[in-house]
Structures are given as structure tokens and as C-alpha cells.
Amino acid sequence: MTIVAESKPISYLQSHASEMPAQINATHQAVAITENGETKAVLQDFESYESMQNALNFLKLIAPAEEDLQKGRIDTQQEVFDEIDDMLSRYRKCSSNRVSANYFNLTQKTYAFIHMPVR
């Protein structure tokens, strides 16, 4: 996958500094800036940069889950629901938690939605 559409020497950037942002924003193509023939920097429009950062952050979030999956550290749906049931039972038993529960049906079982009051 090619990220950079074109390369420009740093002298071009210096002489066309006012034009470069408009060109990059219009094309959404990054431009590599070279010095002595070697790429030293990349100019990119903010929208593309932000999109790329969001994608990287998402990948960082799912990486641990992918590792768990590969290592077989997974729970079945029933195991997850049983764990939720156990947590809810503990909350209901502890009156000092100041927890209120709103109930709803989910896949033929009743689960509680825990609502912590805001102080």
C-alpha cells in the first residue's frame, strides 16, 4: 500500500509553503519531503492523519483481545452471562453499595442493569 503519492525536495516546500496545504487538503495524498534525496518528513492533511490515528488506536484496543483468542483465553456466551449473574447477585446482597437495579429480559433470562447514582 502506497501512502505517499509524491516526493518533493525540501527546497520545493520552502518556495511553495503557502500552496502545499491547499494541494494536500484537495488531494488527500501525503507528500514526502526529501533532503539530499532521503525522505525526512511527510506532509499529510489533518483529516487523513486523524483517520489514521483513530485506526491505529482501534488496533491497539483489539490487540489484547486477538492475543487472548490466539491463546485460547476465551469464554462462552453462557460463561459470560453466568459471571454477570454472579456479579449482580453480589451487588443485590450488599446494601451499602447504594446500587439500584432496573430489570429487563435478555434471551429468556432476566438480567439487571446496574445504575450507580451520580453524586
C-alpha positions in Angstrom: 0.0 0.0 0.0 1.5 3.3 -1.1 0.8 6.1 1.4 2.8 8.8 -0.2 1.8 9.9 -3.7 4.8 12.0 -4.5 8.1 13.3 -3.1 9.3 16.8 -3.1 12.7 18.3 -2.1 12.7 20.5 1.0 13.6 23.4 -1.3 10.2 23.0 -3.1 8.5 23.1 0.3 10.4 26.3 1.2 9.4 28.0 -2.0 5.8 26.7 -2.1 4.9 26.7 1.6 1.7 28.7 1.1 0.4 26.3 -1.7 1.2 23.0 -0.1 -1.6 22.8 2.5 -4.3 23.5 -0.2 -2.8 20.9 -2.5 -2.6 18.3 0.2 -6.1 19.0 1.5 -7.6 18.9 -2.0 -6.0 15.6 -3.0 -5.8 13.9 0.5 -2.4 12.5 -0.7 0.6 12.7 1.6 3.8 14.3 0.2 7.2 13.1 1.3 9.7 15.8 1.9 13.3 14.8 1.0 16.6 16.3 1.9 19.6 15.2 -0.1 17.5 12.5 -1.7 16.4 10.9 1.6 12.9 11.2 2.9 12.9 13.2 6.1 9.2 14.1 6.7 5.7 13.6 5.4 3.1 16.3 5.0 -0.5 15.0 5.3 -3.9 16.6 5.5 -5.4 16.6 9.0 -8.5 14.5 8.1 -6.3 11.7 6.8 -4.0 12.0 9.8 -6.8 11.8 12.3 -8.4 8.9 10.5 -5.1 7.0 10.5 -4.6 7.8 14.2 -8.1 6.5 15.0 -7.4 3.3 13.1 -4.2 2.8 15.0 -5.9 3.4 18.3 -8.6 0.9 17.5 -5.9 -1.7 16.6 -4.2 -1.1 19.9 -7.5 -1.7 21.7 -8.3 -5.0 19.9 -4.7 -6.4 20.0 -5.1 -7.8 23.6 -8.4 -9.5 22.6 -6.7 -11.0 19.5 -3.9 -12.3 21.7 -6.5 -13.8 24.1 -8.2 -15.5 21.2 -5.0 -17.0 19.8 -4.0 -18.3 23.3 -7.4 -19.8 23.8 -8.3 -17.5 26.7 -12.0 -17.2 25.7 -15.3 -17.6 27.5 -18.6 -18.9 26.0 -21.6 -16.7 26.0 -23.1 -18.8 28.8 -20.0 -18.3 30.9 -20.2 -14.6 30.4 -23.9 -14.5 31.3 -23.2 -16.6 34.4 -20.5 -14.2 35.5 -22.9 -11.3 35.1 -25.5 -13.1 37.2 -22.9 -13.7 39.9 -21.8 -10.1 40.0 -25.4 -8.9 40.1 -26.2 -11.3 43.0 -23.3 -9.8 44.9 -24.5 -6.3 44.3 -28.0 -7.1 45.4 -26.7 -8.7 48.7 -24.6 -5.6 49.6 -27.0 -2.9 50.7 -24.1 -0.4 51.3 -23.3 -0.2 47.6 -26.2 2.3 47.0 -27.0 0.4 43.8 -30.4 0.5 42.1 -31.3 -2.2 39.6 -33.6 -1.8 36.6 -34.6 -5.1 35.2 -35.1 -6.3 31.6 -35.3 -9.5 29.7 -32.5 -10.7 27.6 -32.5 -14.1 25.8 -35.2 -15.6 28.0 -33.3 -14.7 31.3 -33.7 -11.7 33.5 -30.6 -9.6 33.9 -30.2 -6.5 35.8 -28.9 -3.2 34.5 -26.9 -1.6 37.3 -27.2 2.1 37.7 -24.9 3.9 40.1 -26.4 7.2 41.3 -24.4 10.2 40.4 -23.4 12.4 43.4 
